[in-house]
Amino acid sequence: MERDWRCDIPEQRLVWAKATTEALKIIEGKWKTVIICQLFAAKGPLRFSELERRIEGRKSKNADPAA
């Protein structure tokens, strides 16, 4: 699925900007933005395990604490 972000109507751009700002206020936090960026960067749906692999610097439940 390809996304089309173009909008030639200034009023609609303002509506989208306000909605985006409100959404970002809701999702702010340490990992939420990283997860959303990975989902948008994906070319299609991601399984949870694939999303985990794509996120750098994450702490795995099964990670070796000595590593």
N, C-alpha and C positions, 0 to 999 in steps of 0.2 A: 504494500500500500504506500503510495507516494503522497506526501503532504504538500499542500499549496498554502503558503503563508501570505500571499499577496492580497492587498486590500487597497483599493483606490478611493474608498470613501473615508474622509477624515473623521467623521463622527463615529464610524464603526471602529476605526483605529483607537479612538479614545475609550470606547466601551471595552475593547479587548485589553487595552493597557490597564484599565481599572480592574478588570476581572483577573488579569495576570498578577497584578500587585496583591490583590486579596488572596489569591491562591498561594502565592509565595509566602505570605505572612503565616498561612496555615501550615505549610510544609517545611518551614525553616527548622533546621536542626542539623546535627552532625552528619548523619548518613542519608537523610531524605533527599537532599539535593544531588548527592552522588548517584543514588539509585535512579532518580528521575532522569538525570543526564544519560545514564547508561541505557535506559529504556527508550529515550528519544534517539539515541545514536544507533540503536539496533535497527536492522532492516526489516524486522518482523517481530512477532511475539517471542518472548524469552521464557524459558522454564526457569524456575527459581534457582536450580543448581547452576544453570548457565549464567544467570545474573550474578550469583556468588563468585563464580570464576572470573568474571569481568571486572569486579570491583577490587582494585589494588589496595593493599594495606589493611584489608579486613582481618579480623581475628576469627579463625575457624574454631568451632566447638571442639573439633578433633585435633587441633594443632598441638604439636609437641611443645610443652612449656619450656623445655631446655633449649629449643632451637632459637 
